[in-house]
Amino acid sequence: MNAVVFDLELIKRFKKGQPSEIVEIGACKVNLETKSISDQFQVYIAPRNGYVAKSTRKFINMTKEDVKNAVPFHSGIQQFSDWLGDDYFLCSWGRDDRLHLINQCVRNRIKLDWFQNYNDIQQQIGKVLRPDTKSQLGLKSALDLAGIEPVGKAHRGIDDALNTAELLIRYLDQLTLQKNALTKKELAQFIMKNRARHHYKEQQPSSATKEAGK
C-alpha cells in the first residue's frame, strides 16, 4: 500500500469572495514497505478564465510555457485520480489542501469516490518535532528541525510534495495513518456552502448596476 503525499498551489485572489482555484497538483507515492518514493505526479491546471497573473506565476515558479500546457480542471483531476491506483492513503501538510480539492470538485460536479483514507500529517509530525506547542508547524520549519535539506523551490507543488514525503518517511514509524471515507453528510455540507456562496454572489449588484446608481 502507498501513501500519496499531495500538494496544491492556488491562484492569488484579488477580490473578496473570489473562489480559490487550483493551478497545480503535485504528488508522490511513498511505498510504505520500503519507505521510499516510488513515483511522482505533476500537472498544471488552467483557471476558468484561462489567465494566470504574473504574481501567481512568480510565487509558484510557473513559466509561460507551463501556462500553455495547463489542462482544464476536470482533465487534471482525471489524470490525478487515474494515477492514484486502487489502495492508498492520501496525505497532505495541513488540511487546507483537502478543503480546496473537495470544494473545487464539488463546484465542478466531479465525483469524489476516489478521495479516501485522508490524513493530515502536519499535525502528527508537528507533535513529534515540537511536542511542547500546539501551534501549526510550517513545512520549512519542519524540514529545518528534522535536518532535511529541501529539494526544489518552495511553493511549487511537486517540490513541496517531495519534501513533505521525506518528512513522512523519516517519521513514518511514529505516525498512525487512518482509513476513512468522505461521508455523504460532509459532502452535502460542501454542496450547501457552495450553493449559499453562489446565491450570495447573484444577489450582489454588478459593476454596471453600481455605476448606474451613482
MDAnalysis code that builds the backbone (N, CA, C; Angstrom):
import MDAnalysis as mda
import numpy as np

u = mda.Universe.empty(642, n_residues=214, atom_resindex=np.repeat(np.arange(214), 3), trajectory=True)
u.add_TopologyAttr("name", ["N", "CA", "C"] * 214)
u.add_TopologyAttr("resid", np.arange(1, 215))
u.add_TopologyAttr("resname", ["MET", "ASN", "ALA", "VAL", "VAL", "PHE", "ASP", "LEU", "GLU", "LEU", "ILE", "LYS", "ARG", "PHE", "LYS", "LYS", "GLY", "GLN", "PRO", "SER", "GLU", "ILE", "VAL", "GLU", "ILE", "GLY", "ALA", "CYS", "LYS", "VAL", "ASN", "LEU", "GLU", "THR", "LYS", "SER", "ILE", "SER", "ASP", "GLN", "PHE", "GLN", "VAL", "TYR", "ILE", "ALA", "PRO", "ARG", "ASN", "GLY", "TYR", "VAL", "ALA", "LYS", "SER", "THR", "ARG", "LYS", "PHE", "ILE", "ASN", "MET", "THR", "LYS", "GLU", "ASP", "VAL", "LYS", "ASN", "ALA", "VAL", "PRO", "PHE", "HIS", "SER", "GLY", "ILE", "GLN", "GLN", "PHE", "SER", "ASP", "TRP", "LEU", "GLY", "ASP", "ASP", "TYR", "PHE", "LEU", "CYS", "SER", "TRP", "GLY", "ARG", "ASP", "ASP", "ARG", "LEU", "HIS", "LEU", "ILE", "ASN", "GLN", "CYS", "VAL", "ARG", "ASN", "ARG", "ILE", "LYS", "LEU", "ASP", "TRP", "PHE", "GLN", "ASN", "TYR", "ASN", "ASP", "ILE", "GLN", "GLN", "GLN", "ILE", "GLY", "LYS", "VAL", "LEU", "ARG", "PRO", "ASP", "THR", "LYS", "SER", "GLN", "LEU", "GLY", "LEU", "LYS", "SER", "ALA", "LEU", "ASP", "LEU", "ALA", "GLY", "ILE", "GLU", "PRO", "VAL", "GLY", "LYS", "ALA", "HIS", "ARG", "GLY", "ILE", "ASP", "ASP", "ALA", "LEU", "ASN", "THR", "ALA", "GLU", "LEU", "LEU", "ILE", "ARG", "TYR", "LEU", "ASP", "GLN", "LEU", "THR", "LEU", "GLN", "LYS", "ASN", "ALA", "LEU", "THR", "LYS", "LYS", "GLU", "LEU", "ALA", "GLN", "PHE", "ILE", "MET", "LYS", "ASN", "ARG", "ALA", "ARG", "HIS", "HIS", "TYR", "LYS", "GLU", "GLN", "GLN", "PRO", "SER", "SER", "ALA", "THR", "LYS", "GLU", "ALA", "GLY", "LYS"])
u.atoms.positions = np.array([
    [0.842, -1.202, 0.000],
    [0.000, 0.000, 0.000],
    [0.872, 1.245, 0.000],
    [0.435, 2.262, -0.703],
    [1.197, 3.505, -0.788],
    [0.555, 4.609, 0.048],
    [1.392, 5.547, 0.442],
    [0.911, 6.823, 0.960],
    [1.153, 7.827, -0.155],
    [0.117, 8.521, -0.569],
    [0.242, 9.528, -1.624],
    [0.246, 10.905, -0.965],
    [1.374, 11.568, -1.048],
    [1.503, 12.919, -0.494],
    [1.221, 13.906, -1.614],
    [0.223, 14.773, -1.417],
    [-0.108, 15.733, -2.464],
    [-0.036, 17.163, -1.940],
    [0.232, 18.073, -2.852],
    [0.304, 19.492, -2.501],
    [-0.336, 20.297, -3.628],
    [-1.133, 21.285, -3.261],
    [-1.812, 22.134, -4.233],
    [-1.255, 23.546, -4.194],
    [-1.228, 24.177, -5.344],
    [-0.939, 25.606, -5.420],
    [-2.157, 26.281, -6.037],
    [-2.464, 27.484, -5.554],
    [-3.678, 28.191, -5.960],
    [-3.345, 29.518, -6.620],
    [-4.272, 29.987, -7.435],
    [-4.088, 31.326, -7.986],
    [-4.302, 32.339, -6.867],
    [-3.621, 33.468, -6.944],
    [-3.811, 34.514, -5.951],
    [-5.164, 35.172, -6.161],
    [-5.848, 35.439, -5.074],
    [-7.161, 36.078, -5.159],
    [-7.016, 37.582, -4.949],
    [-7.728, 38.344, -5.772],
    [-7.635, 39.805, -5.710],
    [-8.949, 40.459, -5.277],
    [-10.042, 39.684, -5.261],
    [-11.332, 40.236, -4.882],
    [-11.937, 39.438, -3.741],
    [-12.660, 40.126, -2.869],
    [-13.342, 39.468, -1.779],
    [-14.418, 38.547, -2.348],
    [-14.438, 37.318, -1.857],
    [-15.430, 36.370, -2.343],
    [-15.018, 35.607, -3.581],
    [-13.871, 35.965, -4.157],
    [-13.383, 35.252, -5.342],
    [-13.025, 33.823, -4.955],
    [-13.577, 32.824, -5.645],
    [-13.297, 31.430, -5.262],
    [-11.839, 31.058, -5.507],
    [-11.333, 30.187, -4.652],
    [-9.977, 29.682, -4.842],
    [-9.970, 28.748, -6.042],
    [-8.925, 28.813, -6.837],
    [-8.783, 27.900, -7.968],
    [-7.412, 27.250, -7.927],
    [-7.418, 25.941, -8.061],
    [-6.172, 25.182, -8.060],
    [-5.458, 25.392, -9.388],
    [-4.159, 25.693, -9.327],
    [-3.392, 25.904, -10.543],
    [-2.291, 24.845, -10.707],
    [-2.030, 24.084, -9.645],
    [-1.048, 22.994, -9.751],
    [-1.373, 21.894, -8.752],
    [-1.240, 20.663, -9.199],
    [-1.296, 19.492, -8.316],
    [0.053, 18.794, -8.408],
    [0.712, 18.661, -7.278],
    [1.967, 17.912, -7.204],
    [1.783, 16.776, -6.211],
    [2.304, 15.604, -6.525],
    [2.116, 14.461, -5.624],
    [3.215, 13.435, -5.833],
    [3.408, 12.606, -4.832],
    [4.346, 11.486, -4.974],
    [3.861, 10.302, -4.142],
    [4.213, 9.126, -4.597],
    [3.839, 7.901, -3.902],
    [4.993, 7.431, -3.017],
    [4.662, 7.093, -1.783],
    [5.641, 6.537, -0.862],
    [5.275, 5.079, -0.610],
    [6.179, 4.177, -0.950],
    [5.987, 2.761, -0.667],
    [6.187, 2.553, 0.833],
    [5.144, 2.144, 1.526],
    [5.201, 2.055, 2.982],
    [6.037, 0.877, 3.473],
    [6.305, -0.087, 2.598],
    [7.136, -1.225, 2.988],
    [8.620, -0.885, 2.866],
    [8.981, -0.261, 1.748],
    [10.392, 0.066, 1.530],
    [10.751, 1.450, 2.075],
    [9.734, 2.222, 2.448],
    [9.940, 3.586, 2.949],
    [10.741, 4.420, 1.938],
    [10.249, 4.421, 0.736],
    [10.917, 5.173, -0.329],
    [9.880, 5.735, -1.295],
    [10.267, 6.799, -1.997],
    [9.396, 7.405, -3.002],
    [9.475, 6.559, -4.273],
    [8.334, 6.087, -4.737],
    [8.317, 5.181, -5.885],
    [7.841, 5.834, -7.183],
    [7.133, 6.975, -7.071],
    [6.621, 7.623, -8.274],
    [6.212, 9.052, -7.921],
    [6.081, 9.896, -8.934],
    [5.630, 11.264, -8.699],
    [4.721, 11.730, -9.827],
    [3.919, 12.756, -9.512],
    [2.911, 13.253, -10.436],
    [2.878, 14.776, -10.346],
    [2.691, 15.420, -11.496],
    [2.586, 16.879, -11.501],
    [1.783, 17.325, -12.703],
    [0.848, 18.256, -12.477],
    [0.071, 18.812, -13.586],
    [-0.313, 20.244, -13.245],
    [-0.282, 21.110, -14.259],
    [-0.755, 22.481, -14.089],
    [-2.200, 22.552, -14.563],
    [-2.999, 23.304, -13.811],
    [-4.418, 23.444, -14.093],
    [-4.712, 24.847, -14.617],
    [-5.448, 24.938, -15.696],
    [-5.826, 26.233, -16.250],
    [-7.043, 26.779, -15.507],
    [-6.984, 28.016, -15.001],
    [-8.161, 28.621, -14.371],
    [-9.299, 28.731, -15.377],
    [-10.501, 28.967, -14.891],
    [-11.665, 29.014, -15.778],
    [-11.528, 30.090, -16.846],
    [-10.930, 31.232, -16.484],
    [-10.765, 32.295, -17.482],
    [-9.481, 32.136, -18.297],
    [-8.702, 31.098, -18.001],
    [-7.501, 30.809, -18.771],
    [-6.317, 31.701, -18.468],
    [-6.488, 32.628, -17.510],
    [-5.423, 33.604, -17.234],
    [-4.791, 33.343, -15.877],
    [-3.455, 33.314, -15.856],
    [-2.713, 33.190, -14.605],
    [-1.863, 34.445, -14.446],
    [-2.169, 35.245, -13.436],
    [-1.483, 36.515, -13.231],
    [0.010, 36.304, -12.976],
    [0.797, 37.297, -13.330],
    [2.240, 37.228, -13.157],
    [2.613, 37.000, -11.698],
    [1.861, 37.601, -10.779],
    [2.165, 37.442, -9.355],
    [2.027, 35.984, -8.923],
    [1.021, 35.298, -9.464],
    [0.844, 33.877, -9.153],
    [1.955, 33.050, -9.776],
    [2.263, 33.331, -11.040],
    [3.314, 32.577, -11.739],
    [4.648, 32.706, -11.005],
    [4.950, 33.909, -10.554],
    [6.207, 34.146, -9.853],
    [6.227, 33.426, -8.518],
    [5.094, 33.454, -7.810],
    [5.017, 32.853, -6.479],
    [5.221, 31.341, -6.514],
    [4.649, 30.685, -7.552],
    [4.735, 29.224, -7.607],
    [5.763, 28.738, -8.631],
    [6.565, 29.667, -9.157],
    [7.625, 29.312, -10.112],
    [7.050, 28.656, -11.374],
    [5.999, 29.266, -11.908],
    [5.326, 28.766, -13.102],
    [5.730, 29.599, -14.309],
    [6.166, 28.954, -15.366],
    [6.608, 29.666, -16.557],
    [5.444, 29.885, -17.517],
    [5.654, 30.734, -18.526],
    [4.627, 30.956, -19.542],
    [4.363, 29.669, -20.322],
    [5.396, 28.861, -20.488],
    [5.238, 27.576, -21.167],
    [4.352, 26.644, -20.350],
    [4.506, 26.701, -19.022],
    [3.654, 25.899, -18.140],
    [2.187, 26.306, -18.299],
    [1.952, 27.617, -18.445],
    [0.583, 28.114, -18.630],
    [-0.011, 27.543, -19.921],
    [0.784, 27.511, -20.975],
    [0.322, 26.982, -22.266],
    [-0.035, 25.506, -22.168],
    [0.709, 24.772, -21.327],
    [0.499, 23.328, -21.208],
    [-0.533, 22.952, -20.141],
    [-1.065, 23.940, -19.441],
    [-2.046, 23.671, -18.390],
    [-3.316, 23.057, -18.981],
    [-3.947, 22.189, -18.215],
    [-5.150, 21.486, -18.684],
    [-6.362, 21.942, -17.868],
    [-7.569, 21.735, -18.373],
    [-8.767, 22.063, -17.598],
    [-8.808, 21.261, -16.302],
    [-9.525, 21.796, -15.324],
    [-9.556, 21.160, -14.003],
    [-10.038, 19.714, -14.074],
    [-11.125, 19.458, -14.805],
    [-11.665, 18.097, -14.848],
    [-10.656, 17.116, -15.447],
    [-9.859, 17.586, -16.410],
    [-8.842, 16.734, -17.021],
    [-7.706, 16.452, -16.044],
    [-7.268, 17.495, -15.315],
    [-6.206, 17.321, -14.336],
    [-6.599, 16.368, -13.227],
    [-7.840, 16.486, -12.748],
    [-8.329, 15.599, -11.694],
    [-8.440, 14.166, -12.194],
    [-8.860, 14.009, -13.447],
    [-8.948, 12.669, -14.017],
    [-7.566, 12.028, -14.088],
    [-6.570, 12.799, -14.525],
    [-5.200, 12.287, -14.577],
    [-4.714, 11.892, -13.186],
    [-5.008, 12.747, -12.213],
    [-4.562, 12.505, -10.835],
    [-5.222, 11.259, -10.254],
    [-6.534, 11.146, -10.386],
    [-7.247, 10.001, -9.810],
    [-6.867, 8.694, -10.506],
    [-6.597, 8.745, -11.815],
    [-6.133, 7.542, -12.528],
    [-4.760, 7.117, -12.023],
    [-3.908, 8.092, -11.749],
    [-2.540, 7.812, -11.287],
    [-2.524, 7.225, -9.879],
    [-3.513, 7.553, -9.072],
    [-3.529, 7.114, -7.673],
    [-3.496, 5.596, -7.521],
    [-4.182, 4.891, -8.378],
    [-4.270, 3.442, -8.231],
    [-5.503, 3.057, -7.437],
    [-5.421, 1.933, -6.713],
    [-6.608, 1.417, -6.031],
    [-6.545, 1.493, -4.505],
    [-5.382, 1.333, -3.929],
    [-5.277, 1.222, -2.471],
    [-4.214, 2.181, -1.961],
    [-4.620, 3.213, -1.236],
    [-3.660, 4.244, -0.841],
    [-4.208, 5.087, 0.309],
    [-3.275, 5.751, 0.980],
    [-3.597, 6.812, 1.923],
    [-3.324, 8.141, 1.220],
    [-4.216, 9.105, 1.364],
    [-3.966, 10.450, 0.855],
    [-3.460, 11.303, 2.009],
    [-2.323, 11.954, 1.817],
    [-1.713, 12.734, 2.887],
    [-1.349, 14.131, 2.401],
    [-1.497, 15.101, 3.281],
    [-1.074, 16.464, 2.941],
    [-0.549, 17.153, 4.185],
    [0.177, 18.241, 3.963],
    [0.722, 19.030, 5.068],
    [-0.319, 20.093, 5.429],
    [-1.189, 19.765, 6.373],
    [-2.286, 20.652, 6.737],
    [-3.554, 20.284, 5.982],
    [-4.697, 20.694, 6.525],
    [-5.989, 20.293, 5.973],
    [-6.502, 21.227, 4.871],
    [-5.842, 22.357, 4.666],
    [-6.334, 23.318, 3.670],
    [-6.426, 22.711, 2.279],
    [-5.411, 21.922, 1.889],
    [-5.419, 21.342, 0.549],
    [-6.591, 20.374, 0.374],
    [-6.922, 19.667, 1.432],
    [-8.090, 18.776, 1.382],
    [-9.359, 19.578, 1.097],
    [-9.536, 20.675, 1.816],
    [-10.726, 21.505, 1.656],
    [-10.803, 22.108, 0.259],
    [-9.668, 22.625, -0.232],
    [-9.650, 23.227, -1.572],
    [-9.978, 22.198, -2.647],
    [-9.423, 20.989, -2.509],
    [-9.631, 19.959, -3.528],
    [-11.088, 19.506, -3.565],
    [-11.653, 19.236, -2.402],
    [-13.053, 18.807, -2.343],
    [-13.968, 19.917, -2.843],
    [-13.697, 21.132, -2.394],
    [-14.545, 22.265, -2.742],
    [-14.593, 22.497, -4.249],
    [-13.423, 22.439, -4.902],
    [-13.407, 22.694, -6.343],
    [-14.040, 21.542, -7.123],
    [-13.892, 20.328, -6.620],
    [-14.555, 19.194, -7.268],
    [-16.069, 19.336, -7.157],
    [-16.544, 19.773, -5.997],
    [-17.982, 19.979, -5.804],
    [-18.484, 21.069, -6.753],
    [-17.750, 22.178, -6.862],
    [-18.153, 23.267, -7.750],
    [-18.243, 22.803, -9.199],
    [-17.370, 21.866, -9.563],
    [-17.331, 21.382, -10.941],
    [-18.093, 20.074, -11.129],
    [-18.812, 19.653, -10.089],
    [-19.636, 18.449, -10.137],
    [-18.834, 17.220, -10.548],
    [-17.667, 17.091, -9.928],
    [-16.789, 15.949, -10.192],
    [-16.916, 14.954, -9.046],
    [-17.099, 13.691, -9.365],
    [-17.254, 12.648, -8.344],
    [-15.987, 12.541, -7.487],
    [-16.213, 12.229, -6.220],
    [-15.096, 12.138, -5.272],
    [-14.981, 10.745, -4.660],
    [-15.402, 9.725, -5.397],
    [-15.318, 8.369, -4.863],
    [-13.871, 7.909, -4.679],
    [-12.935, 8.583, -5.324],
    [-11.517, 8.241, -5.207],
    [-10.862, 8.891, -3.988],
    [-11.554, 9.853, -3.372],
    [-10.964, 10.567, -2.237],
    [-11.174, 9.744, -0.972],
    [-10.113, 9.062, -0.541],
    [-10.240, 8.130, 0.575],
    [-8.990, 8.154, 1.460],
    [-9.194, 7.692, 2.699],
    [-8.081, 7.495, 3.645],
    [-7.209, 8.740, 3.787],
    [-7.873, 9.884, 4.004],
    [-7.123, 11.133, 4.122],
    [-6.496, 11.273, 5.506],
    [-5.236, 11.772, 5.529],
    [-4.529, 12.024, 6.780],
    [-3.762, 13.343, 6.710],
    [-3.942, 14.155, 7.735],
    [-3.186, 15.403, 7.861],
    [-1.914, 15.084, 8.633],
    [-0.788, 14.968, 7.922],
    [0.441, 14.579, 8.607],
    [1.154, 15.773, 9.248],
    [0.720, 16.978, 8.926],
    [1.303, 18.151, 9.583],
    [1.072, 18.089, 11.087],
    [-0.122, 17.749, 11.466],
    [-0.478, 17.703, 12.875],
    [0.339, 16.655, 13.625],
    [0.453, 15.464, 13.044],
    [1.166, 14.381, 13.719],
    [2.671, 14.633, 13.790],
    [3.262, 15.041, 12.665],
    [4.705, 15.285, 12.659],
    [5.041, 16.503, 13.506],
    [4.168, 17.492, 13.519],
    [4.381, 18.671, 14.360],
    [4.488, 18.305, 15.825],
    [3.675, 17.350, 16.265],
    [3.716, 16.920, 17.664],
    [5.016, 16.189, 17.989],
    [5.558, 15.506, 16.988],
    [6.838, 14.804, 17.188],
    [7.986, 15.808, 17.288],
    [7.987, 16.782, 16.393],
    [9.087, 17.744, 16.347],
    [8.998, 18.805, 17.440],
    [7.786, 19.207, 17.775],
    [7.582, 20.212, 18.819],
    [6.444, 19.786, 19.743],
    [6.708, 18.829, 20.613],
    [5.649, 18.299, 21.483],
    [5.139, 19.311, 22.507],
    [5.896, 20.393, 22.705],
    [5.540, 21.365, 23.735],
    [4.665, 22.498, 23.214],
    [4.276, 22.471, 21.951],
    [3.469, 23.559, 21.399],
    [2.297, 23.023, 20.600],
    [1.201, 23.788, 20.580],
    [0.013, 23.401, 19.828],
    [-0.089, 24.146, 18.492],
    [0.822, 25.097, 18.284],
    [0.781, 25.879, 17.053],
    [1.195, 25.017, 15.856],
    [0.622, 25.341, 14.685],
    [0.937, 24.587, 13.475],
    [2.361, 24.874, 13.024],
    [3.032, 23.841, 12.579],
    [4.415, 23.955, 12.135],
    [4.456, 24.041, 10.620],
    [5.098, 25.097, 10.092],
    [5.226, 25.245, 8.659],
    [6.159, 24.193, 8.075],
    [6.024, 23.945, 6.789],
    [6.831, 22.911, 6.141],
    [8.319, 23.230, 6.233],
    [8.697, 24.466, 5.967],
    [10.104, 24.845, 6.020],
    [10.670, 24.640, 7.418],
    [9.926, 25.041, 8.438],
    [10.381, 24.886, 9.818],
    [10.520, 23.414, 10.177],
    [9.590, 22.596, 9.715],
    [9.644, 21.165, 9.986],
    [10.883, 20.530, 9.353],
    [11.169, 20.915, 8.128],
    [12.362, 20.388, 7.452],
    [13.629, 20.802, 8.184],
    [13.671, 22.045, 8.643],
    [14.831, 22.535, 9.396],
    [15.015, 21.746, 10.681],
    [13.927, 21.545, 11.412],
    [14.007, 20.821, 12.683],
    [14.396, 19.362, 12.472],
    [13.966, 18.808, 11.348],
    [14.282, 17.404, 11.052],
    [15.672, 17.234, 10.450],
    [16.296, 18.344, 10.070],
    [17.609, 18.270, 9.448],
    [17.564, 17.730, 8.028],
    [16.451, 17.984, 7.341],
    [16.279, 17.524, 5.959],
    [16.517, 18.687, 5.006],
    [17.427, 18.501, 4.075],
    [17.718, 19.531, 3.080],
    [16.611, 19.539, 2.025],
    [15.861, 20.629, 1.905],
    [14.755, 20.643, 0.944],
    [15.233, 20.602, -0.499],
    [14.425, 20.002, -1.348],
    [14.726, 19.966, -2.785],
    [13.838, 20.969, -3.500],
    [14.304, 21.447, -4.653],
    [13.494, 22.321, -5.478],
    [13.242, 23.680, -4.863],
    [12.065, 24.221, -5.157],
    [11.706, 25.563, -4.710],
    [10.428, 25.522, -3.886],
    [10.378, 26.347, -2.850],
    [9.181, 26.424, -2.017],
    [8.019, 26.952, -2.838],
    [6.818, 26.524, -2.499],
    [5.589, 26.954, -3.167],
    [5.538, 26.475, -4.615],
    [6.165, 25.366, -4.883],
    [5.981, 24.653, -6.147],
    [5.418, 23.298, -5.757],
    [4.244, 22.970, -6.274],
    [3.506, 21.809, -5.789],
    [4.303, 20.521, -5.720],
    [4.977, 20.156, -6.800],
    [5.697, 18.884, -6.822],
    [6.865, 18.899, -5.842],
    [7.544, 20.025, -5.706],
    [8.679, 20.106, -4.778],
    [8.204, 20.042, -3.320],
    [7.123, 20.743, -3.019],
    [6.580, 20.685, -1.657],
    [6.093, 19.278, -1.328],
    [5.528, 18.583, -2.319],
    [5.074, 17.205, -2.096],
    [6.259, 16.284, -1.808],
    [7.338, 16.448, -2.567],
    [8.526, 15.620, -2.353],
    [9.143, 15.872, -0.979],
    [9.206, 17.126, -0.583],
    [9.779, 17.458, 0.726],
    [8.894, 16.949, 1.860],
    [7.588, 17.042, 1.675],
    [6.667, 16.514, 2.684],
    [6.797, 14.997, 2.777],
    [6.999, 14.353, 1.639],
    [7.173, 12.902, 1.621],
    [8.411, 12.478, 2.398],
    [9.475, 13.281, 2.326],
    [10.686, 12.960, 3.081],
    [10.418, 13.014, 4.578],
    [9.586, 13.949, 5.000],
    [9.202, 14.013, 6.417],
    [8.372, 12.792, 6.799],
    [7.460, 12.413, 5.912],
    [6.638, 11.231, 6.162],
    [7.516, 9.995, 6.338],
    [8.482, 9.831, 5.447],
    [9.381, 8.678, 5.516],
    [10.195, 8.701, 6.809],
    [10.704, 9.863, 7.183],
    [11.545, 9.998, 8.376],
    [10.775, 9.603, 9.645],
    [9.503, 9.996, 9.714],
    [8.750, 9.795, 10.957],
    [7.614, 8.778, 10.803],
    [7.693, 7.956, 9.778],
    [6.624, 7.005, 9.490],
    [6.308, 6.095, 10.673],
    [7.342, 5.643, 11.370],
    [7.135, 4.716, 12.488],
    [6.412, 5.371, 13.666],
    [6.359, 6.702, 13.666],
    [5.707, 7.407, 14.771],
    [4.341, 7.969, 14.366],
    [3.901, 7.637, 13.154],
    [2.625, 8.132, 12.661],
    [1.583, 7.019, 12.626],
    [0.345, 7.421, 12.698],
    [-0.774, 6.495, 12.543],
    [-1.612, 6.965, 11.359],
    [-1.571, 6.215, 10.276],
    [-2.347, 6.556, 9.089],
    [-3.683, 5.831, 9.165],
    [-4.758, 6.595, 9.136],
    [-6.087, 6.037, 9.322],
    [-6.834, 5.868, 8.003],
    [-7.641, 4.817, 7.954],
    [-8.512, 4.606, 6.803],
    [-9.847, 5.304, 7.075],
    [-10.364, 5.987, 6.087],
    [-11.618, 6.707, 6.247],
    [-12.200, 7.001, 4.870],
    [-13.351, 7.603, 4.853],
    [-14.000, 7.960, 3.583],
    [-14.725, 9.284, 3.758],
    [-14.914, 9.974, 2.655],
    [-15.671, 11.212, 2.655],
    [-17.144, 10.847, 2.793],
    [-17.778, 11.266, 3.888],
    [-19.156, 10.862, 4.147],
    [-20.147, 11.677, 3.310],
    [-21.340, 11.119, 3.123],
    [-22.390, 11.816, 2.387],
    [-22.784, 13.097, 3.114],
    [-22.771, 13.049, 4.439],
    [-23.129, 14.225, 5.236],
    [-22.135, 15.355, 5.005],
    [-20.832, 15.017, 5.028],
    [-19.812, 16.052, 4.824],
    [-19.877, 16.600, 3.403],
    [-20.085, 15.726, 2.437],
    [-20.184, 16.159, 1.043],
    [-21.388, 17.093, 0.862],
    [-22.486, 16.775, 1.533],
    [-23.684, 17.618, 1.455],
    [-23.409, 19.006, 2.025],
    [-22.589, 19.066, 3.076],
    [-22.236, 20.356, 3.667],
    [-21.443, 21.212, 2.680],
    [-20.532, 20.593, 1.948],
    [-19.775, 21.317, 0.923],
    [-20.711, 21.845, -0.160],
    [-21.667, 21.017, -0.566],
    [-22.614, 21.410, -1.604],
    [-23.455, 22.594, -1.143],
    [-23.932, 22.540, 0.092],
    [-24.766, 23.619, 0.626],
    [-23.981, 24.925, 0.737],
    [-22.726, 24.843, 1.168],
    [-21.897, 26.042, 1.285],
    [-21.671, 26.683, -0.074],
    [-21.446, 25.865, -1.083],
    [-21.229, 26.398, -2.425],
    [-22.503, 27.020, -2.992],
    [-23.644, 26.408, -2.711],
    [-24.913, 26.986, -3.157],
    [-25.154, 28.327, -2.488],
    [-24.856, 28.399, -1.187],
    [-25.049, 29.653, -0.455],
    [-24.132, 30.736, -0.988],
    [-22.895, 30.364, -1.314],
    [-21.936, 31.327, -1.845],
    [-22.378, 31.816, -3.223],
    [-22.865, 30.887, -4.043],
    [-23.339, 31.247, -5.382],
    [-24.556, 32.157, -5.298],
    [-25.470, 31.868, -4.367],
    [-26.665, 32.694, -4.188],
    [-26.292, 34.098, -3.739],
    [-25.337, 34.179, -2.806],
    [-24.893, 35.490, -2.312],
    [-24.295, 36.319, -3.446],
    [-23.492, 35.651, -4.291],
    [-22.848, 36.346, -5.410],
    [-23.894, 36.883, -6.377],
    [-24.961, 36.099, -6.625],
    [-26.007, 36.519, -7.547],
    [-26.776, 37.727, -7.016],
    [-26.841, 37.849, -5.685],
    [-27.590, 38.944, -5.077],
    [-26.821, 40.261, -5.073],
    [-25.495, 40.177, -5.319],
    [-24.690, 41.389, -5.300],
    [-24.856, 42.175, -6.592],
    [-24.957, 43.518, -6.516],
    [-25.106, 44.321, -7.733],
    [-23.864, 44.250, -8.602],
    [-24.049, 44.212, -9.894],
    [-22.923, 44.179, -10.826],
    [-22.267, 45.551, -10.878],
    [-21.082, 45.608, -11.488],
    [-20.362, 46.874, -11.618],
    [-21.190, 47.885, -12.391],
    [-21.900, 47.392, -13.440],
    [-22.722, 48.281, -14.260],
    [-23.864, 48.865, -13.440],
    [-24.462, 48.032, -12.580],
    [-25.570, 48.482, -11.739],
    [-25.093, 49.531, -10.750],
    [-23.908, 49.303, -10.191],
    [-23.338, 50.270, -9.252],
    [-23.095, 51.618, -9.921],
    [-22.570, 51.551, -11.152],
    [-22.286, 52.777, -11.868],
    [-23.591, 53.545, -12.161],
    [-24.644, 52.795, -12.532],
    [-25.919, 53.433, -12.864],
    [-26.547, 54.097, -11.648],
    [-26.217, 53.568, -10.475],
    [-26.800, 54.115, -9.260],
    [-26.093, 55.338, -8.747],
    [-24.973, 55.675, -9.341],
    [-24.206, 56.845, -8.869],
    [-24.838, 58.138, -9.361],
])
